[in-house]
Amino acid sequence: MAASRCRPTLRASGALRHPEVATVTNGLESAAEASERAILRQLDAFFGFIGEAAFICVGAVRRIVQGDISIRDTLSQMALIGVNSIPIVLVTTAFSGAVLALYTAQLFVAYGAGSLVGGGISLSVARELAPVLTAIVVAARAGSAIAAEIGTMKVTEQIDALRSLATSPVQYLAVPRFAALVIMLPVLTMLGMIVGSFGGYVVALANGVTSTSYLDSTRVWLDLYDVAMGLLKTVFFGAFIAVVGTQQGLAATGGAAGVGKNTMNSVVISMILIYISNFFLAYVMFGGKTPGF
């Protein structure tokens, strides 16, 4: 009689008969909850980044339009960001144009279309290679420096000291860097266009393309609109680099490790924004335009 009374209790308790089932179920529930929390944290970080970046961008543009900008700090940043970046920009664009010519010249000459090499290279350099490569180089060099400098100020409480003196970090830190990048990136890109086309010219001549056909096709295919739109792209790229570098610097926490992490993030985010925006800008600017017309 005692055994029969105990039997239903044992049957009703699955945990007594199969404890591993309860363990697996609890593990799956914990994993699902952890994944949900991770997704929510990522969404919160994403929308927080959008809000902070928009605040910095709008604040910088508003102060520049109002003339609330330090000319001295802006010129200093133009020298640091622009002039010091010239060597690496020239080397990058020159050899990129040379590599492009190395492939296209051999292929076009083999099929009797060597007269098209100059126009194709010059158009590619003006529309894409020079703007994008210049922006990537500057994002890696200057964007990381901006994030590291402002991040160091943040973790050493210099940003708090600025606020205690009634000085806006956006006005003091973001505006000069924003203006310097927007001004200097098109200048660097123009130099990159010239050097990249020249690098392609030298390699094309070495691969059977005549100087006359190279220059003639360049005059036919490339016009002022292509150059102007390529330079206009870099205005957007410069704004992205400045805003992202400033935002990541101001968001740095956790000492040297946090500064290093946010510096890396600033370069990665800037590059992603450059490539994504480049597609849409190219589609708007060149989507329906035939080269040379």
C-alpha positions as CSV (number, residue, x, y, z in Angstrom):
1,M,0.0,0.0,0.0
2,A,2.9,2.4,0.8
3,A,4.6,1.6,-2.5
4,S,1.4,2.2,-4.5
5,R,0.9,5.6,-2.8
6,C,4.5,6.7,-3.7
7,R,4.3,5.6,-7.4
8,P,2.1,8.6,-8.6
9,T,4.4,11.0,-6.9
10,L,7.5,9.6,-8.7
11,R,5.7,9.7,-12.0
12,A,4.6,13.3,-11.5
13,S,8.1,14.5,-10.8
14,G,10.0,14.5,-14.1
15,A,12.9,16.2,-12.4
16,L,13.4,13.0,-10.2
17,R,13.3,10.7,-13.2
18,H,15.1,12.9,-15.9
19,P,17.2,15.7,-14.2
20,E,19.2,16.2,-17.5
21,V,16.0,17.4,-19.2
22,A,15.5,20.2,-16.7
23,T,19.2,21.1,-17.0
24,V,19.1,21.4,-20.8
25,T,15.8,23.4,-20.7
26,N,17.3,25.9,-18.2
27,G,20.4,26.2,-20.3
28,L,18.5,27.0,-23.5
29,E,16.4,29.6,-21.6
30,S,19.5,31.2,-20.2
31,A,21.2,31.3,-23.7
32,A,18.0,32.8,-25.2
33,E,17.9,35.5,-22.5
34,A,21.6,36.2,-23.0
35,S,21.2,36.5,-26.7
36,E,18.2,38.9,-26.3
37,R,20.2,41.0,-23.9
38,A,23.1,41.2,-26.3
39,I,20.9,42.2,-29.2
40,L,19.3,44.9,-27.0
41,R,22.7,46.2,-26.0
42,Q,23.8,46.3,-29.7
43,L,20.6,48.2,-30.7
44,D,21.1,50.6,-27.8
45,A,24.7,51.2,-28.8
46,F,23.7,51.7,-32.5
47,F,21.0,54.2,-31.8
48,G,23.1,55.9,-29.2
49,F,25.9,56.3,-31.8
50,I,23.4,57.8,-34.4
51,G,22.2,60.3,-31.8
52,E,25.6,61.4,-30.6
53,A,27.0,61.6,-34.2
54,A,24.0,63.7,-35.4
55,F,24.3,66.0,-32.4
56,I,28.0,66.6,-33.1
57,C,27.5,67.1,-36.9
58,V,24.6,69.5,-36.5
59,G,26.4,71.4,-33.8
60,A,29.6,71.7,-35.8
61,V,27.8,72.8,-39.0
62,R,25.7,75.4,-37.0
63,R,28.7,76.9,-35.4
64,I,30.6,77.1,-38.7
65,V,27.7,78.8,-40.4
66,Q,27.4,81.3,-37.5
67,G,31.2,82.0,-37.7
68,D,31.8,80.6,-34.3
69,I,35.1,79.0,-35.2
70,S,38.7,79.5,-34.1
71,I,40.8,80.2,-37.2
72,R,44.0,79.5,-35.5
73,D,42.9,76.0,-34.3
74,T,41.4,75.3,-37.8
75,L,44.7,76.2,-39.6
76,S,46.6,74.0,-37.1
77,Q,44.3,71.1,-37.8
78,M,44.5,71.7,-41.6
79,A,48.3,71.4,-41.3
80,L,48.2,68.3,-39.2
81,I,45.4,66.6,-41.2
82,G,46.1,67.8,-44.7
83,V,49.7,68.8,-45.2
84,N,51.1,65.9,-43.2
85,S,49.0,63.4,-45.2
86,I,50.3,64.5,-48.6
87,P,53.1,61.9,-48.9
88,I,51.0,58.9,-48.1
89,V,48.2,60.1,-50.3
90,L,50.5,60.6,-53.3
91,V,52.2,57.3,-52.9
92,T,48.8,55.4,-52.5
93,T,47.1,57.0,-55.5
94,A,50.2,57.0,-57.8
95,F,50.7,53.2,-57.4
96,S,47.0,52.5,-57.6
97,G,46.8,54.3,-60.9
98,A,49.9,52.4,-62.0
99,V,48.4,49.0,-61.1
100,L,45.2,49.9,-62.9
101,A,47.1,50.8,-66.0
102,L,49.2,47.7,-65.8
103,Y,46.2,45.5,-66.2
104,T,44.1,47.6,-68.6
105,A,46.9,48.6,-70.9
106,Q,48.0,45.0,-71.6
107,L,44.4,43.8,-72.1
108,F,43.3,46.7,-74.3
109,V,46.5,46.7,-76.4
110,A,46.1,43.0,-77.0
111,Y,42.6,43.5,-78.4
112,G,43.5,46.6,-80.4
113,A,41.8,49.1,-78.1
114,G,44.8,50.9,-76.7
115,S,43.4,54.2,-77.6
116,L,40.8,53.8,-74.8
117,V,43.3,53.3,-72.0
118,G,43.9,56.9,-71.1
119,G,40.2,57.8,-70.8
120,G,39.4,54.7,-68.8
121,I,42.2,55.3,-66.3
122,S,41.6,59.0,-65.9
123,L,37.9,58.5,-65.4
124,S,38.4,55.8,-62.9
125,V,40.9,57.8,-60.9
126,A,38.8,61.0,-60.9
127,R,35.5,59.3,-60.0
128,E,36.5,56.6,-57.7
129,L,40.2,55.8,-56.9
130,A,41.4,59.2,-55.8
131,P,38.4,60.2,-53.7
132,V,37.9,56.8,-52.0
133,L,41.6,56.0,-51.4
134,T,42.3,59.5,-50.1
135,A,39.4,59.2,-47.7
136,I,40.5,55.8,-46.5
137,V,44.1,56.9,-46.0
138,V,43.0,60.1,-44.1
139,A,40.5,58.1,-42.0
140,A,43.3,55.7,-41.0
141,R,45.8,58.4,-40.2
142,A,43.9,61.5,-39.1
143,G,40.6,59.9,-38.0
144,S,42.4,57.6,-35.6
145,A,44.5,60.5,-34.3
146,I,41.4,62.5,-33.6
147,A,39.8,59.7,-31.7
148,A,42.9,59.0,-29.7
149,E,43.5,62.6,-28.8
150,I,40.0,63.3,-27.7
151,G,39.7,60.0,-26.0
152,T,42.8,60.7,-23.9
153,M,41.3,64.0,-22.9
154,K,38.1,62.2,-21.9
155,V,39.6,59.6,-19.7
156,T,41.9,62.1,-18.1
157,E,38.9,64.3,-17.3
158,Q,40.0,67.2,-19.5
159,I,36.6,67.2,-21.2
160,D,34.9,67.7,-17.8
161,A,37.3,70.6,-17.1
162,L,36.2,72.2,-20.4
163,R,32.5,71.9,-19.4
164,S,33.3,73.3,-16.0
165,L,34.7,76.4,-17.8
166,A,31.5,76.7,-19.8
167,T,33.3,75.6,-23.0
168,S,31.5,73.3,-25.4
169,P,33.6,70.3,-26.4
170,V,31.8,70.4,-29.8
171,Q,32.9,74.0,-30.3
172,Y,36.4,73.6,-29.0
173,L,37.3,70.1,-30.4
174,A,34.9,69.2,-33.2
175,V,34.5,72.4,-35.1
176,P,38.2,72.9,-36.1
177,R,38.6,69.3,-37.1
178,F,35.4,69.2,-39.0
179,A,36.3,72.3,-41.0
180,A,39.9,71.1,-41.6
181,L,38.8,67.8,-43.0
182,V,36.0,69.2,-45.2
183,I,38.5,71.8,-46.6
184,M,41.6,69.7,-46.9
185,L,40.2,66.3,-48.2
186,P,39.2,67.8,-51.6
187,V,42.6,69.4,-51.9
188,L,44.3,66.1,-51.2
189,T,42.0,64.3,-53.6
190,M,42.9,66.8,-56.4
191,L,46.6,66.0,-55.8
192,G,45.7,62.3,-55.8
193,M,43.9,62.6,-59.1
194,I,46.9,64.3,-60.8
195,V,49.4,61.8,-59.4
196,G,47.2,58.8,-60.0
197,S,46.6,59.7,-63.6
198,F,50.3,60.4,-64.1
199,G,51.2,57.0,-62.6
200,G,48.8,55.3,-65.0
201,Y,50.3,57.4,-67.9
202,V,53.8,56.2,-67.2
203,V,52.8,52.5,-67.0
204,A,50.6,52.7,-70.0
205,L,53.4,54.1,-72.1
206,A,55.6,51.2,-71.0
207,N,53.0,48.8,-72.2
208,G,52.5,50.0,-75.7
209,V,50.1,52.9,-75.4
210,T,51.2,56.0,-77.2
211,S,51.3,59.3,-75.5
212,T,49.0,60.9,-78.1
213,S,46.3,58.3,-77.8
214,Y,46.4,58.4,-74.0
215,L,46.0,62.1,-73.8
216,D,43.4,62.3,-76.6
217,S,41.2,59.7,-74.9
218,T,41.5,61.5,-71.6
219,R,40.3,64.7,-73.2
220,V,37.3,62.9,-74.8
221,W,36.2,60.8,-71.8
222,L,37.1,63.1,-68.8
223,D,35.3,66.4,-68.3
224,L,35.0,69.0,-65.5
225,Y,31.8,67.4,-64.2
226,D,33.6,64.1,-63.3
227,V,36.4,66.0,-61.4
228,A,33.9,68.2,-59.6
229,M,31.7,65.3,-58.5
230,G,34.8,63.3,-57.4
231,L,35.8,66.3,-55.2
232,L,32.3,66.8,-53.9
233,K,32.3,63.2,-52.6
234,T,35.2,63.9,-50.3
235,V,33.3,66.7,-48.6
236,F,30.9,64.0,-47.3
237,F,33.8,61.7,-46.5
238,G,35.6,64.4,-44.5
239,A,32.5,65.1,-42.5
240,F,32.1,61.4,-41.7
241,I,35.7,61.1,-40.6
242,A,35.5,64.1,-38.3
243,V,32.2,63.3,-36.7
244,V,33.0,59.6,-36.1
245,G,36.5,60.4,-34.7
246,T,35.1,63.0,-32.4
247,Q,32.1,60.8,-31.2
248,Q,34.4,57.8,-30.5
249,G,36.8,60.0,-28.6
250,L,34.1,61.6,-26.4
251,A,32.6,58.1,-25.8
252,A,35.9,56.6,-24.6
253,T,35.9,55.1,-21.1
254,G,38.1,52.7,-19.2
255,G,41.5,54.2,-19.4
256,A,44.1,53.3,-22.1
257,A,42.3,50.2,-23.2
258,G,39.1,52.1,-23.8
259,V,40.9,54.7,-25.8
260,G,42.6,52.1,-28.0
261,K,39.3,50.3,-28.6
262,N,37.4,53.5,-29.6
263,T,40.4,54.5,-31.8
264,M,40.1,51.2,-33.7
265,N,36.3,51.6,-33.9
266,S,36.6,55.1,-35.4
267,V,38.7,53.8,-38.3
268,V,36.4,50.8,-38.9
269,I,33.2,52.8,-38.7
270,S,34.6,55.6,-40.9
271,M,35.7,53.1,-43.6
272,I,32.3,51.4,-43.6
273,L,30.5,54.8,-44.0
274,I,32.9,55.8,-46.8
275,Y,32.3,52.7,-48.8
276,I,28.5,52.7,-48.2
277,S,28.0,56.4,-49.0
278,N,30.3,56.1,-52.0
279,F,27.9,53.7,-53.7
280,F,24.9,56.0,-53.2
281,L,26.8,59.1,-54.2
282,A,28.2,57.5,-57.3
283,Y,24.7,56.3,-58.2
284,V,23.3,59.8,-57.8
285,M,26.2,61.6,-59.5
286,F,27.1,59.2,-62.3
287,G,24.3,56.6,-62.5
288,G,22.9,57.9,-65.8
289,K,25.9,59.7,-67.3
290,T,27.8,58.3,-70.2
291,P,31.6,59.0,-70.1
292,G,32.6,61.8,-72.5
293,F,29.1,63.1,-73.0
